Amino acid sequence: MKDEYDFSNAERGRFYRPDTQLNIPVYLDQDVESWFAEKAKMKGVNMQSLINELLRKDISLIQEVTGKG
């Protein structure tokens, strides 16, 4: 690493994109992943779609029970 860097020609915010969406990785335990993989295969959908569908249903149920959006 250099002792000093020249930033005199730098441009602030050059790579900043306010509309960029960050996708956060989610890591499942092996047994959970295997179960979902099997169910997704049986339904003929990818695992991501299946998990998103189930999470949306859970969110909907929680909102109904708590009355919060």
N, C-alpha and C positions, 0 to 999 in steps of 0.2 A: 504494500500500500504506500502511496506517495505521502510525503509529509504535508504537501500543499496541493490543492486542486484549483484550477482557473475556471471560475464560473462567470466571467465577465460577459460572455456571449450567451448565457443561459436565458431561457424564456420561461417565465413562471406560468404554470398551468398548461403547458404544451400538450401533455398527455391526459389531462383531466377531462372526463366525459361525464357530465351530470346525469345523463340518461342511461348510463350503464347499469345493468342489473347484475347483482352478485348472487350466484347460486352457491349456497352453502352445502358442502358435502355432508351426508348423514351416513354414519357407519352402523350397521346392524350386527348384533351378535350372530354367530354362525348358525345356531339353531333357528333363530328367527328368520334369517335370510333364506335358509333352506326351505322352511315352511312356506314362505311367500313365493319362492321360486317355483315350488311344486304347484301351488294354487294358481299362479299366473299361467303356468304351462297348461294346466287343466282347462282354464278359461280361454286360452288362446290370446292372451294379452301380455304386454311386457310388465315386468315387476313394478316399475315406477308408476305406471298407470293404476295398477291394482292398489298399491300403497296409498297413492294420492286419493283414490276413490274412498278407501276406508277411513283415511284421516279426515276427509271432508264430512263423511257421515258422523264421525266422532265429534267434530267441531259443531255440527248442526245439533246433535243431541245435547251437548254441553250448553249451547246457547238456549235451547228450549228449557232445560232444567233450571238454569241460573237466571234466565231472562236478560242476559247480557249479550251484546253484539260484538 
